[in-house]
Amino acid sequence: MTAELVRGQNHTLPQTRLEIRVSAGTPVVAGATLGDERGTVRGIEWIAHPGSPQLPGLEVSQQAAADHRLAVDLEALPAGAHRVTVLLALPVGVGGPVRFGAVPAPFVAVTGLDGTEIATFTLTDLDAESAVSALELYRRQDAWKVRAVGQGYAGGLAEMLADQGVTDPAALAGSIQEAVTRGLARSVAPPPPRTPEGDRVRHATGSADRRPTAPPPAPEPPEPLADPATTGPAHTTQPHPAPGPAATGASAAGPSTGGPINYAHPRRQHAAPPSPPPAAPPAQPGQPAQPVAGDATGWSMDERLYNQIWGMFEDLARAVAAYRSAVDFAESRMDQELDRALSDPRNRIGGAGDRAREAARAKRDELASRAREALDRDLAQLAAEAAVVEPALPAAYAGWGNPVWHAHRIPMEIPMALRIGDLHLPERTDLRIPLLVRLPLERGMWVDSGRTASEAATLMDTDRLRRLAMETAVAHAARLLAVYPPGEFAVHVIDPAGSAAGPLAPLVEAGVLAGPPAAGPGGVASVLAHLTRRVDLVQMAVRARAADSLPPDLDTGEQLLVVNDFPHGFDDRAVTQLRYLADEGPAVGVHLLMVADREEASAYGPILDPLWRSLLRITPVADSHLADPWVGHAWTYEPPAIPPGSRVLEQVLEAVAAARRAAGR
């Protein structure tokens, strides 16, 4: 039976190989410290954190996330370690929540490797604290116990580390937060929170849910001015306004003034979604249930498919995490058994040592085989689901090879999300999960044209890689134009040296750009000045609730700025304007799509670091650089590829141009 702990209560641990699962409802930093008999941390080598995630017997996540899994092997801890303290902290300097009182109460569970809960603790009554000691595992008379702590610190991570006797805690806290901030640039935005009905629909009765079953937190108001680089877009199953600037600023102006500005998603309503449609008939005994496309909750089929894809993404992440954890446990157990067997000198000669090795390896192989069987069942279920879901996707969610694009018509309203690529893991590379981002965009993108982006990039000619990066950006721009109503999305291009004329030809020839690609310092300055003025005017109108006072020639539709070969052609003023657009633009409908080599741009030094961190890095070739928000796997990103010889891109752009002409745009 699970022990539900309250602050100060303890519980005996029946095993030493454990997982500590954290569900926070918002991205948090998770770490752990080791303490001696007096609870003192002997040095930084006894602290596991995102910048140094592994210690003997202890491993934590390398990034801030809403959910964490910490692996603990109490028997493998360093000599002298008698206590493990689990720490949680809010990321700082990224625009997210700054106190635990503004977020749902974190939930912590100590579980076995099979997911069975041993003890749980909900951290309530937190207010101004930005860091908290959640719980501790401690040794008492050769037995291990867990104690619910819940000690918060208004002074943040530095104060908490100082309380544990860490030398120079401020410097260490700063390095931890810097490691977290670096990780934000590679993070996939968080998924939608769970619906009031609970977890997503499961398709097979034999598929065990490995997730902790925390009680649902009470609804909280959205944190104002939340940074999408930290919290991600508002991936809400309930379609209410996004918890970011677009919801607290621009979207508020529309109803109050009757003006044209409203960048909130039209389907985000203030109500719970309806139940999902009826699922397929129950499977026959012993047979898996047949997957159904759109069986998640949502107001429309598009939203149900969106939520179903996120559920598949999470299921795959957690299934692989359970498999990898089981294999690691099998390896660790084999090593321990071999150490114990061979520590006796009598077993080092004769056949005893060989028999011990064979027995330990046989146990390892058996455990790994059982884990692989469970994973294969989950993968087969997800593959069957993907085979049903992919053909049912609307154009905005579909790959370029999907026939739905050949019958695509320019819509009259914005879809919920846009597909920007596929993700897969090495355990089954043919099982692809669509990477969807919510619309309107709340985070720009950066197509990395550098040769160090991935192994595939290092083998490619530099010129070919740069051209491929620009072609990827053009495909993304075309997809955005195709899913917005006529005239509600404009694309501007900055190409200082005119080197992207070839990749830009489909956009230019279709006549769908807001103007010719800007070249030279004068062209760069002109486009940046135009978009900066637009951001300033719309911001002032929103704050004054006077959207009707905007100049009649101002285009209030959303704008995308595609920048090629940055920082070529940019002076200091232009760089400052670009950073301003990255920071302030998304809230008022101005978005960035950068094409650049990060290494070449390093000449500007740390001034550009906030810019890169605010953008989602994607690549023109396959690259394992994105991390999921649950367990932090490194996922291989595949850009959306246009089938060889296909004219789908040209056909889509022709449809965009025709729709604009018909609408008089």
C-alpha positions in Angstrom: 0.0 0.0 0.0 1.2 3.5 -0.8 2.1 5.7 2.1 0.8 9.2 1.6 3.1 11.3 3.7 2.6 14.7 5.3 5.4 17.1 6.2 7.8 15.5 8.7 6.4 12.0 8.4 8.7 9.1 7.4 8.3 5.6 5.9 10.6 2.6 5.6 11.9 1.8 2.2 11.5 -1.9 1.2 14.2 -1.7 -1.5 17.3 0.3 -2.4 16.8 0.6 -6.2 14.3 3.4 -6.6 12.9 6.1 -8.8 11.8 9.5 -7.5 9.1 11.0 -9.7 8.2 14.7 -9.7 5.1 16.2 -11.2 5.1 20.0 -10.9 2.7 21.3 -13.5 5.3 23.9 -14.6 9.0 23.5 -15.5 11.2 23.1 -12.4 14.8 22.3 -11.8 15.3 19.0 -10.0 18.5 18.0 -8.2 19.8 16.1 -5.3 22.5 16.4 -2.7 24.3 13.7 -0.6 24.9 14.2 3.0 27.1 12.5 5.7 25.8 11.3 9.1 25.3 14.9 10.1 23.6 15.9 6.9 26.6 17.9 5.6 27.4 18.1 1.9 31.1 17.5 1.7 31.6 19.2 -1.7 30.2 19.9 -5.1 31.1 16.3 -6.0 28.2 15.3 -3.8 25.6 17.4 -5.7 23.7 16.1 -8.7 22.2 18.9 -10.9 21.5 19.7 -14.6 25.1 20.7 -15.1 26.4 17.6 -13.5 23.6 15.1 -13.6 25.3 11.9 -12.5 26.8 10.7 -9.2 27.5 7.1 -8.1 24.1 5.7 -7.4 22.2 8.9 -8.4 21.1 10.5 -11.6 18.9 13.6 -12.3 17.5 15.3 -15.4 19.7 17.6 -17.4 16.9 20.2 -18.0 14.0 22.0 -16.4 10.8 20.1 -17.0 7.3 19.7 -15.6 7.9 16.0 -14.8 11.1 14.4 -13.7 12.4 10.9 -12.9 15.4 10.7 -10.6 17.2 7.3 -10.5 18.6 6.2 -7.1 20.6 3.2 -6.1 21.2 3.5 -2.4 23.7 0.6 -2.3 25.9 2.3 -5.0 26.2 5.7 -3.2 29.7 6.9 -2.3 31.2 5.7 1.0 30.1 8.0 3.9 26.8 9.1 2.2 23.9 8.6 4.6 21.4 11.0 3.2 19.9 11.9 -0.2 18.0 15.2 -0.3 15.8 15.9 -3.3 15.7 19.6 -4.3 13.3 21.5 -6.5 13.8 25.1 -7.8 12.1 27.4 -10.3 14.3 28.5 -13.2 15.3 32.2 -12.9 15.8 34.9 -15.5 13.6 33.3 -18.1 10.3 35.1 -17.5 8.5 32.2 -15.9 6.9 31.9 -12.4 9.1 33.2 -9.6 7.4 31.6 -6.6 5.9 28.2 -5.9 2.7 29.9 -4.5 1.8 30.8 -8.1 2.0 27.3 -9.5 0.2 24.0 -8.7 1.5 22.1 -5.7 4.4 19.8 -6.7 3.8 16.1 -6.2 6.7 13.7 -5.4 6.5 9.9 -5.4 9.1 7.3 -4.4 8.5 4.3 -6.6 10.1 0.9 -7.4 11.6 0.3 -10.8 8.3 -1.1 -12.0 6.4 2.1 -11.1 4.8 0.8 -7.9 4.5 3.7 -5.5 6.0 3.3 -2.1 5.5 6.8 -0.7 4.0 10.0 -2.0 4.1 13.6 -0.8 2.3 16.7 -2.1 4.2 20.0 -1.3 1.4 22.3 -0.1 1.5 25.7 1.7 4.3 27.1 -0.4 4.1 30.8 -1.2 7.1 33.1 -1.8 9.6 30.2 -1.9 11.4 29.7 -5.2 13.3 26.6 -4.0 12.3 23.7 -1.8 13.8 20.6 -0.2 11.1 18.1 -1.1 12.1 14.9 0.7 15.1 13.0 1.9 16.2 9.4 1.9 18.2 8.6 5.0 20.0 5.6 6.6 18.9 4.6 10.1 20.5 1.5 11.7 21.3 -0.2 8.4 17.8 0.5 7.0 16.8 3.3 4.6 13.8 5.5 5.1 12.1 8.4 3.3 11.0 11.6 5.1 8.7 14.3 3.7 10.5 17.6 4.2 8.8 20.4 2.2 11.2 23.1 3.5 10.9 26.2 1.2 13.4 29.0 0.7 12.4 32.4 -0.4 16.1 33.1 -1.1 16.0 30.5 -3.8 18.6 27.8 -4.7 21.5 29.7 -3.2 19.9 29.9 0.2 18.9 26.2 0.1 22.4 25.1 -0.8 23.9 27.4 1.9 21.6 25.7 4.5 23.2 22.4 3.6 26.7 23.6 4.2 27.7 24.1 0.5 30.8 26.3 0.0 30.1 29.4 -2.2 26.4 28.5 -2.8 25.7 31.6 -4.9 28.2 30.6 -7.5 27.0 27.1 -7.6 23.4 28.2 -7.9 24.3 30.5 -10.7 26.1 27.7 -12.6 23.1 25.4 -12.2 20.7 28.0 -13.5 23.0 28.8 -16.4 23.0 25.0 -17.3 19.2 25.1 -17.2 19.0 28.2 -19.4 21.2 26.6 -22.0 19.0 23.5 -22.0 15.9 25.6 -22.8 17.1 26.1 -26.4 16.9 22.4 -27.1 13.6 21.7 -25.3 10.5 20.8 -27.0 7.6 22.9 -25.6 5.7 21.2 -22.8 2.6 19.2 -23.6 -1.0 20.1 -22.7 -2.0 19.4 -19.1 -4.3 16.6 -18.3 -8.0 16.9 -18.9 -10.5 16.8 -16.1 -11.4 13.3 -17.2 -7.8 12.2 -16.4 -5.2 10.6 -18.5 -5.4 10.0 -22.2 -7.2 7.0 -23.6 -5.2 3.8 -23.4 -5.7 1.4 -26.3 -4.7 -1.9 -24.9 -5.6 -3.4 -21.5 -2.2 -4.9 -21.2 -0.3 -1.6 -21.4 0.4 -0.5 -17.9 0.6 3.2 -17.2 3.9 3.8 -15.6 3.2 7.4 -14.6 2.6 8.5 -11.0 -1.1 9.1 -10.2 -0.9 12.5 -8.5 -4.2 14.1 -7.5 -5.1 16.8 -10.0 -4.0 20.3 -8.8 -6.5 23.0 -8.4 -6.8 25.4 -11.4 -4.4 28.3 -11.3 -4.5 31.5 -13.2 -1.9 31.8 -16.0 1.3 33.4 -14.9 1.6 36.8 -16.5 4.2 37.3 -19.2 5.3 33.7 -19.2 8.3 33.1 -21.4 7.4 30.5 -24.1 11.1 29.4 -24.1 10.4 28.1 -20.6 6.7 27.2 -20.4 6.2 26.7 -24.1 3.1 27.6 -26.0 -0.2 27.0 -24.2 -0.6 23.4 -25.0 -3.9 23.2 -23.3 -6.4 20.4 -23.7 -8.9 23.0 -22.6 -8.7 25.6 -25.4 -8.5 28.8 -23.3 -6.1 31.6 -24.0 -2.4 30.9 -23.9 -0.6 31.7 -20.7 1.7 34.2 -22.3 1.8 37.7 -23.6 -0.6 36.9 -26.5 -3.3 36.1 -23.9 -2.6 38.8 -21.4 -1.9 41.6 -23.8 -3.0 41.5 -27.4 -5.8 39.0 -27.0 -7.4 41.2 -24.3 -7.5 44.2 -26.6 -9.9 42.7 -29.1 -13.0 42.3 -27.0 -12.5 45.5 -25.1 -12.1 47.8 -28.1 -13.7 45.9 -31.0 -10.4 46.4 -32.8 -8.7 44.0 -35.2 -6.0 42.8 -32.9 -6.4 39.3 -31.4 -3.6 36.8 -31.6 -5.2 34.2 -29.3 -6.3 31.0 -30.9 -10.0 31.3 -31.9 -10.9 27.8 -30.4 -9.4 28.5 -27.0 -12.6 28.7 -25.0 -13.1 29.1 -21.3 -14.8 25.7 -20.8 -13.9 22.1 -20.4 -13.8 20.1 -23.6 -16.4 17.5 -24.3 -15.7 13.8 -23.9 -14.0 12.0 -26.8 -16.1 10.3 -29.5 -17.0 6.7 -29.0 -14.0 4.4 -29.3 -13.8 1.3 -31.4 -15.7 -1.7 -30.1 -13.9 -3.6 -27.3 -11.4 -6.2 -28.5 -11.9 -9.9 -28.2 -10.4 -11.5 -25.1 -6.6 -11.9 -25.7 -6.6 -9.5 -28.6 -5.4 -5.9 -28.5 -7.9 -3.1 -29.0 -7.9 -1.5 -32.4 -6.5 2.1 -32.4 -8.8 4.9 -33.4 -7.8 8.3 -34.9 -9.0 11.2 -32.8 -10.0 9.4 -29.6 -8.6 12.0 -27.3 -10.7 14.8 -25.8 -11.2 18.1 -27.6 -13.7 20.5 -29.2 -13.0 19.4 -32.8 -11.3 16.5 -34.7 -8.2 18.7 -35.1 -7.9 19.2 -31.4 -8.5 15.6 -30.6 -5.8 14.6 -33.1 -3.5 17.2 -31.6 -4.0 15.8 -28.1 -3.7 12.2 -29.3 -0.3 12.9 -30.9 1.0 14.5 -27.7 -0.3 11.4 -25.8 1.6 9.2 -28.2 4.7 11.3 -27.8 4.5 11.0 -24.0 3.8 7.3 -24.1 6.8 6.6 -26.3 9.0 8.7 -24.1 8.0 6.9 -20.9 8.0 3.4 -22.4 11.6 3.9 -23.5 12.5 5.4 -20.2 11.2 2.3 -18.4 13.1 0.0 -20.7 16.4 1.9 -20.4 16.0 2.0 -16.6 15.3 -1.8 -16.5 18.4 -2.5 -18.6 20.6 -0.2 -16.5 19.3 -2.0 -13.4 20.1 -5.4 -15.0 23.7 -4.2 -15.7 24.1 -2.8 -12.2 22.8 -6.0 -10.6 25.2 -8.1 -12.6 28.2 -5.9 -11.7 27.2 -6.1 -8.0 26.8 -9.9 -8.0 30.1 -10.3 -9.8 31.8 -8.0 -7.3 30.4 -10.0 -4.4 31.3 -13.4 -5.9 34.8 -12.4 -6.9 35.6 -10.6 -3.7 36.2 -14.1 -2.2 39.7 -15.2 -3.3 38.5 -18.8 -3.4 36.2 -18.0 -6.3 39.0 -16.6 -8.4 40.4 -20.0 -9.3 38.8 -23.1 -10.6 35.3 -23.1 -12.0 33.5 -21.2 -9.2 34.3 -17.8 -10.7 33.2 -18.9 -14.2 30.0 -20.2 -12.9 29.3 -17.0 -11.0 30.0 -15.0 -14.1 27.6 -17.1 -16.2 24.9 -17.0 -13.5 25.1 -13.2 -13.2 25.1 -12.7 -17.0 22.1 -15.1 -17.3 20.1 -13.0 -14.8 21.1 -9.8 -16.7 20.0 -11.3 -20.0 16.7 -12.5 -18.5 15.9 -9.1 -17.0 16.9 -7.3 -20.2 14.9 -9.7 -22.3 11.7 -9.2 -20.2 12.2 -5.4 -20.5 12.6 -5.6 -24.3 9.4 -7.7 -24.6 7.4 -5.1 -22.7 8.9 -2.4 -24.8 8.2 -4.2 -28.0 4.5 -4.6 -27.0 4.3 -0.8 -26.3 6.1 0.0 -29.6 3.8 -2.3 -31.6 0.8 -0.6 -30.0 2.1 2.9 -30.8 3.1 1.9 -34.3 -0.5 0.6 -35.0 -1.8 3.9 -33.6 0.5 5.9 -35.8 -0.6 4.0 -38.9 -4.2 5.0 -38.2 -3.5 8.6 -37.1 -1.2 9.7 -39.9 -3.6 9.3 -42.8 -6.3 11.1 -40.8 -4.3 14.2 -40.2 -5.3 17.6 -41.6 -2.9 19.4 -43.9 -1.4 21.5 -41.1 -0.4 18.4 -39.2 0.5 16.2 -42.2 3.8 15.7 -43.9 4.4 17.0 -47.4 4.0 13.5 -48.8 0.5 13.2 -47.4 -2.1 13.3 -50.2 -4.2 15.7 -48.2 -1.9 18.5 -49.5 -3.0 17.9 -53.1 -6.6 18.7 -52.1 -5.7 21.5 -49.7 -7.8 24.7 -49.7 -6.7 27.8 -47.9 -8.7 27.8 -44.7 -10.9 30.6 -43.3 -9.6 30.1 -39.7 -6.2 29.3 -38.1 -5.6 25.7 -37.3 -4.6 24.7 -33.8 -1.1 23.7 -34.6 1.5 23.2 -37.3 3.8 20.3 -38.0 7.5 21.3 -38.2 9.1 17.9 -38.4 9.2 14.4 -36.9 10.9 12.9 -33.9 12.1 9.4 -33.2 14.2 7.4 -30.8 16.9 4.8 -31.6 14.8 1.9 -30.1 12.6 2.1 -33.2 13.6 4.6 -35.8 10.6 4.0 -38.1 8.1 5.0 -35.4 7.9 8.8 -36.0 6.0 11.2 -33.8 4.9 14.5 -35.5 6.4 17.5 -33.9 3.5 20.0 -33.6 3.8 23.6 -32.4 0.7 25.6 -31.4 -0.5 28.5 -33.5 -0.2 31.4 -33.3 3.5 30.9 -32.8 4.8 31.9 -29.4 8.5 31.0 -30.1 10.5 31.7 -33.2 12.7 29.1 -34.9 16.3 28.9 -35.9 17.4 26.7 -38.7 21.1 25.8 -37.9 23.2 25.8 -41.0 26.4 25.0 -39.2 28.4 21.9 -40.0 28.7 21.0 -36.3 24.9 20.7 -36.1 25.0 16.9 -36.4 27.0 14.0 -37.7 25.1 14.2 -41.0 25.9 17.9 -41.3 29.7 17.3 -40.8 29.7 15.1 -43.8 28.0 17.6 -46.1 29.5 20.4 -48.1 29.1 23.8 -46.5 27.4 25.4 -49.4 25.0 22.5 -49.8 24.2 22.6 -46.1 23.5 26.3 -46.3 21.2 25.9 -49.3 19.4 23.1 -47.6 18.9 25.2 -44.5 17.3 28.0 -46.5 15.1 25.5 -48.4 13.9 24.2 -45.0 13.1 27.7 -44.0 11.2 28.3 -47.2 9.2 25.1 -46.7 8.2 26.3 -43.2 7.2 29.7 -44.4 5.1 28.2 -47.2 3.4 25.9 -44.8 2.5 28.9 -42.5 1.1 30.8 -45.5 -1.0 27.8 -46.5 -2.7 27.3 -43.2 -3.6 30.9 -42.5 -6.7 32.7 -44.0 -5.9 34.9 -47.0 -4.1 38.1 -46.0 -3.7 37.2 -42.3 -0.1 36.1 -42.6 2.7 38.0 -44.3 6.3 36.9 -44.9 9.3 39.3 -45.1 12.8 38.1 -46.1 16.2 39.5 -45.3 18.9 38.2 -47.6 21.8 40.7 -47.2 24.1 39.2 -49.8 21.4 37.9 -52.1 22.8 34.4 -51.7 19.5 32.7 -51.2 17.9 33.6 -54.6 17.6 29.9 -55.6 15.8 28.6 -52.5 13.6 31.7 -52.3 12.5 31.3 -56.0 9.2 29.5 -55.1 8.1 32.3 -52.8 9.2 35.1 -55.1 7.7 33.6 -58.3 4.4 32.9 -56.5 4.2 36.5 -55.4 3.4 35.7 -51.8 6.1 37.7 -50.1 5.3 41.1 -48.5 8.0 42.6 -50.7 11.2 41.7 -52.5 13.9 40.0 -50.4 15.8 42.8 -48.7 19.5 43.0 -49.6 22.4 45.1 -48.4 22.6 47.2 -45.2 19.9 49.6 -46.5 17.4 46.7 -47.1 18.2 45.2 -43.7 17.6 48.5 -41.9 14.4 49.2 -43.8 12.7 45.9 -43.0 13.8 45.9 -39.4 12.6 49.5 -38.9 9.2 48.6 -40.5 8.6 45.6 -38.2 10.0 47.4 -35.1 7.6 50.3 -35.7 4.7 47.8 -36.1 5.6 46.1 -32.7 5.8 49.5 -31.0 2.5 50.8 -32.4 0.5 47.6 -31.6 2.0 47.4 -28.1 1.0 51.0 -27.4 -2.5 50.4 -28.8 -3.0 47.2 -26.7 -1.8 48.8 -23.5 -4.1 51.8 -24.1 -6.9 49.6 -25.2 -7.2 51.7 -28.3 -6.7 49.2 -31.2 -9.0 51.4 -33.4 -6.5 54.2 -33.3 -3.8 52.3 -35.3 -2.8 53.8 -38.6 -5.0 52.5 -41.4 -2.0 51.4 -43.4 -0.7 49.2 -40.6 -1.1 45.5 -41.4 -2.4 43.9 -38.2 -2.1 40.4 -39.6 0.7 38.2 -38.3 4.2 38.7 -39.7 7.1 36.3 -40.2 10.6 37.6 -40.7 13.0 35.1 -42.5 16.6 36.1 -42.0 19.2 34.4 -44.1 22.9 34.1 -43.3 22.9 36.0 -40.0 24.9 38.0 -38.9 26.2 39.0 -42.4 25.0 42.5 -43.2 23.9 43.3 -39.6 25.5 46.2 -37.6 25.0 46.7 -33.9 21.8 48.6 -34.3 20.3 45.9 -36.5 21.3 43.2 -34.0 19.6 45.2 -31.2 16.4 45.5 -33.3 16.5 41.8 -34.1 16.7 40.9 -30.4 13.9 43.3 -29.7 11.7 41.6 -32.3 12.6 38.2 -30.8 11.6 39.3 -27.3 8.6 41.5 -28.0 7.3 40.4 -31.4 5.5 37.1 -30.6 3.0 38.8 -28.3 1.9 41.1 -31.1 2.2 38.7 -34.0 5.7 39.2 -35.3 7.8 36.0 -35.5 11.4 35.2 -36.4 12.7 32.4 -38.6 16.5 32.6 -38.6 18.9 30.7 -40.9 22.4 30.9 -39.4 25.5 29.1 -38.4 25.8 29.6 -34.6 29.6 29.3 -34.7 29.9 32.1 -37.2 27.6 34.3 -35.1 29.7 33.8 -32.0 31.8 36.8 -33.0 29.2 38.9 -31.3 29.9 37.2 -28.1 27.3 36.7 -25.3 25.1 39.6 -26.6 23.4 37.1 -28.8 22.9 34.3 -26.3 19.5 35.5 -25.2 18.4 35.5 -28.9 19.5 31.9 -29.5 17.9 30.7 -26.3 14.6 32.3 -27.2 14.4 30.3 -30.5 13.7 26.7 -31.1 16.6 25.2 -32.9 15.8 22.9 -35.8 18.1 21.5 -38.4 18.0 20.9 -42.2 19.3 17.3 -41.7 18.6 14.7 -39.1 20.0 15.6 -35.7 19.6 14.3 -32.1 19.3 17.6 -30.3 15.8 18.0 -29.0 14.6 16.8 -25.6 11.2 15.9 -24.5 9.6 17.6 -21.4 9.0 14.4 -19.4 12.2 12.4 -19.1 14.6 14.4 -21.3 15.5 11.8 -24.0 17.6 13.1 -26.8 15.2 12.7 -29.8 16.3 12.7 -33.4 14.7 15.5 -35.3 13.8 15.0 -39.0 12.9 18.1 -40.9 9.7 18.0 -43.1 11.0 16.7 -46.5 9.3 17.4 -49.8 9.2 14.2 -51.9 11.8 14.1 -54.7 10.3 15.4 -57.9 7.1 16.6 -56.2 5.6 20.0 -57.1 3.5 20.1 -53.9 5.3 23.3 -52.7 4.7 25.2 -55.9 1.0 24.0 -55.9 0.5 25.1 -52.4 2.0 28.5 -53.0 -0.1 28.9 -56.2 -3.2 28.2 -54.0 -2.1 30.8 -51.6 -1.7 33.4 -54.3 -5.1 32.5 -55.9 -6.8 32.8 -52.5 -5.3 36.2 -52.0 -6.5 37.4 -55.4 -10.0 36.1 -54.8 -10.1 37.9 -51.4 -8.8 41.1 -53.0 -5.6 41.1 -51.0 
